[in-house]
Structure formats: structure tokens, C-alpha cells
Amino acid sequence: MPVEPRTRPFSFPRLAFGVLLYSASGGVLYAILPLFEFEQPGGGTLLATLVVGAPLLATVLGTIGWGTLSDRLGRRRELLAAGVLAQSVIFLLYPFLSPVELLSVRILQALLGASSALATAEATEDPARSAGSGLGGLSFWGSLGSVLGIVAALPFLGGTRFALDSPPALVLFAMLAAFSAASVYFLVGTGEIQRPRAHTPLRRALHFSDGKTIVGLSAATAIIGGSNYVVYTLFPLWVTVVVAPWHPFGLGLNPTEQVAVLSIGAAMGGVLVSPWTGRVVEGWSGRRELYLVAPLIYSLLWVAFAFVHIYSVIFIIWALPVYVILSIPILREISGRTRPEERGRAVGLWTASYSLGGLVGTIVAGLAYPAHASFPALFVLAALGDLLGFFALLRVSRGSPSSPAPAAPGAVPQEG
């Protein structure tokens, strides 16, 4: 009688700790890279916006590609670990690159790191917990990792400005590479979730068992992502040009440190709200209300940025975890509308849609700001875009709530 190969049961704690370390490796990059490109010889405003936006194109292609491949193979953890391991090595190249070279390498790193979206798909498949609980827990540990990573990086960001080729930077990027590489140990050891292989031809890549709603949610999310990235792209420059002279809290922080502190606040918001959101989204009513209110909150925040320059107030605004109450409910809805063999592709499509919208928003910001469009005008434009995203989500959500996702053997039943 043939013997079944032994497989390690799926371990959510291993997945969560792997995501924590991976998030710790990238949490500070939002503060470092745009301002390096903005301030260094050979850089400037265009490169400062491109280093935020150009990698999003790689993320679009990567999330769909990694997700589709994982469905076809019926396996996720090996692909997840391979992509994270490959991108971790790239941190060691940063100190030796010119601004243009850094942009190119960052695009490659984003393509490889897009495999991290597979962790989200795995979180919805855990047989020991509901999809909402898995998504909320993964968001909690990812946000906590970002906080810890930025806090660990702060001692290396001092001085009048941060330079990638300085001795502190060499140590910093070695530390980030170590965080990322260490995460692979836990990601590859998460164990297996049994799932069938997909046989969907490429020409039907956008077809799902409940395709209209999934594509509609993704399209609406692309509008929101485009609006938000107008702000995200300009935010480090805005802090440098407008906010930095206020010397927040009486401390002489340089612009890189100021953006890093704001990023800590944003990540802490995710830590506080993610578990609660994961519980709420198991009910259809709460799920719909959360993802509908998210773009409305974004609109209010961007209008506030157009008129507020006080660092402490900006810290509070930036710390509001709006992305959490947008992403977890929609991903929970997608998990309820997809079979296991198509979920990697569906999660990849949604993540890619947000990134594709973000790419458009970055292009708008990159073209408008050098053309002397004011920060307030662009922030108000972003607010109007999020209002449009709200109406798109409202239209998509008028259908019936999702049916329970097909469960793995022994899974806890999920509510619709």
C-alpha cells in the first residue's frame, strides 16, 4: 500500500511572524528613498516621484503573475518564500547605486517582493480560523513589523540629511536585508494547505466563479488607489518643503526622520484597528459599511492636508488606519466569492488594481508638481478622486452578500 508523503500542518503563527519580519525590512523605505532621490546630485523631483510610482507597475505584473502561478501549481509557500528571499539580497546593493540605478533596482525588487501577496491569500485559507480573522491577524502583525522596523532604523537616519553611501546607511541596509532573509525561514515553514490546482487558460484570467463583483471591486479600488497615490507620492516632498521648518515637538528632526516618525504613526494605527476589523468583516453589513466609508474618510483627510501644516495634527491624520478598513473588508468579500483554486489570482488582481491606480496617481503627481501645481490643489484633486471611488464601490456593492467560501477539510465555517 503506497504511503502518503508527510506534510507539515499549516501554521498561522509562522506565517504571521514571517510577515512581521518582511514588513520590518520595508517599513522605512517610504521615508528614505523619495528624499534620497530628491536631494542627491543626479536626482530631483521627477526621480523622487518615480521611485514611489514606477515600482507599482512591477507590483501590478508581479501580484497577478505570482497569484496565477500559485493557483496553477496548487502551492503558495514556496513561491512566497522564493520571491521574498530574492528581493532581500537587493538591499545590499542600495549604498552603491546612483539615483537612476536605484530606481531600476527598486523596480526589480518590487517585482520579486510582489510574491508577498500570496501571504494574504494563505491567510484566508487557514482551516483553523475564519477568513476575516486571518486577514485581521496578518494585518496586525504586518503593521507591527513596520513599526518595529522603522524604530530600529531611526538611529541611522540622523544628521542634516540621509545619504545612502554613508557608514550608517551600510549598516541599515544590511539590517533590512537580514530582516527580510530571516522572514524566509518562517514563510517556507508555514506548512501546507490542501487546494486543487487551477486549469484556467490565460485568455480567461479575469474570469472567476463570481467574476462581475470581483472585477467591479478591483476597478473601484483602482480609482481609490490612483487618488491616494497622488498624495502618497507628494507626501515626503510636502513634509520636506512645507512641514519640516516647523521642527515638530521642539526636536530638530531632519525631513527623513520626520517622514519616518509619521510612518510609525500610520503603522501603529494598523496595529490597533486590524484585529477589530477582522472580526467586523465576518458580517456582511459591517463589511460593506467599512469599505464604503473608507474612501469618504480619505477625501476628508486629503482636504485637511490642503489647509493644515501643523506637524502634530498631521501625525494624527496620517495615523488613521483607513487602508485597513478598506482592504480587509474587500479581501474578505473576495475570499467569500472565490474557490481556493482561483483565490491567488483574485487576490493578485485586487492588489494589482490598487497598484495600477497608484501608478496613474504617481504619474499625475510627478507631472503636475514640476509644472508648479500647488500641493493644496493636488490634495483636493485626490479628495475628489476618492469620492468617485466611493460611488463606484456603492454601485458594485448593491448585489447580494457573498456566499461562504469553499472550506478546506476541518475549516471553521465562514459567515456570509
Secondary structure, 3 states (H helix, E strand, C coil): CCCCCCCCECCHHHHHHHHHHHHHHHCCHHHHHHHHHHHCCCCCHHHHHHHHHHHHHHHHHHHHHHHHHHHHHCCCHHHHHHHHHHHHHHHHHHHHCCHHHHHHHHHHHHHHHHHHHHHHHHHCCCCCCCHHHHHHHHHHHHHHHHHHHHHHHHHHCCCCCCCCCCHHHHHHHHHHHHHHHHHHHHHHCCCECCCCCCCCCHHHCCCCCCHHHHHHHHHHHHHHHHHHHHHHHHHHHHHHHHHHHHCHHHCCCCHHHHHHHHHHHHHHHHHHHHHHHHHHCCCHHHHHHHHHHHHHHHHHHHHHHHHCCCHHHHHHHHHCCHHHHHHHHHHHHHHHCCCHHHHHHHHHHHHHHHHHHHHHHHHHHHHHCCCCCCHHHHHHHHHHHHHHHHHHHHHHCCCCCCCCCCCCCCCCCCCC
